[in-house]
Amino acid sequence: MNESAAHEKSFAFSIRIVSLCRHLRKQRCEQALIQQILRSGTSIGANLAEASYAVSKKDFFSKVHISLKECSETWYWLRLLHATSCLTDQQFESLKQDCLELMRLLAATTKTLAGQNL
């Protein structure tokens, strides 16, 4: 995995998620949904940051895998927010592209790491 690319993409995605949550609060969307997507969407980059200082390859794999799972959860919340009309089609499509791109990157990384004898 190109760590700097993953870090930059996840950090930029986190910023978008924080901005989205501010917007959703103004729209009076369900607070529980806002908290869920804020937590999972910003956790992706936080876990990648932790992976940078992993004490072993297994620890690194674990942190990247957690990032992938958080990204998958964020994808779920994005779909739910869109289905409940909290997100417009345009907002959803833009965030969808970023989320799925991150998910593909993290999935490829975990697949590569899983193939190594950790």
N, C-alpha and C positions, 0 to 999 in steps of 0.2 A: 504494500500500500504506500502510495506517496503520502507520507504523513502530513506534510505541510498543506497539500491540497485538501485532504480530509479535514484537517483542523480549520482551514479557512472556510471551506464550504459549510461545516457544521456551525462555526461561529456566526457566519452570515445568516444561516438558517435560524439560529437562536435569536438574532436581532429581529428577524422578520416575525418570529413567533411572539416575541414580547410586544412588538408593534400591533400585531393582530389582536392580542389579548386586550390591549388598551382600547382598540377599536370596538371589540366585542362588548367590553364593559359599558361603553357609551351607548351601544345598541340594546343594552339590557338583556343580553343572552344569558343563559343559565350559568350561574357562578361556578357550579361544580364542573361543568364542561370546560370553562375557561381555565380553572385551576389544573385540570387534568392535562390539557394540551400544553399549558405553560410548563408544567413539571416534566412531561415526557419530551417535549420539543427542545428544551434547554439542556436536558440530561444527556442528549446525544454527544454534544461537544464536551461536556464536563467529563464524561467517561473516556473520551478520546484523550483529553488532557491528562487524566490519570494514567492512561496507557503509556504515555510518553515516559513515565517514571516507574514503569513496571519493574518488579524485582526479578522476574523470570519470564521466559517465553510463554509459559502457561498463564501467568498473571496478565501478560499483554493480550493473549488470546481472549481471556475472560472479559477484560475491559472492552475490547473491540466487539465481542459478541453481545455484551450488555448494550452497547451503543446501537447495534443492529436491532435488538429487541425493542429498545426505546423508540427507534425510528419507525418500526412496524406499528407500535402503539400509537405514535403520533399520526401515522397514516389513517388508522382507525378513527381517531378523534376528528381529523380533517373531513373524512367522509361523513361522519355523523353530523358535524356542524353544517356541512353543505346540505345534507338530506333534511335537516331541520330548518333550513332557510336562514341560518345565521351567517353563512358565507354566500356571496354572489357567485355565479358561474365563473366570472373573471378572477375573483380572489382565489377560488378553489383551484382553477387550472394552473395558476401561477405557483401556488404553494405545492400543488400536486407534483409538478415537474421537479421542483427542488427536493421534495421529500423522496420521491422515487429515485432520483439520481443518487442521493445519499444512500438510500437503501441498496441500490445496485453496487455501489462502491464498497459498502461495508459487507455485503453478502459475498462479493468476490474475494475480499480480504480474508474473511473468516473461512471461506472454502480453501483458499491457498494455505492459510495457517493450519487448518485441520488436516491437510495432507502432509504436513511436516510432522515428524515424530517429536512431539513436545513432551 
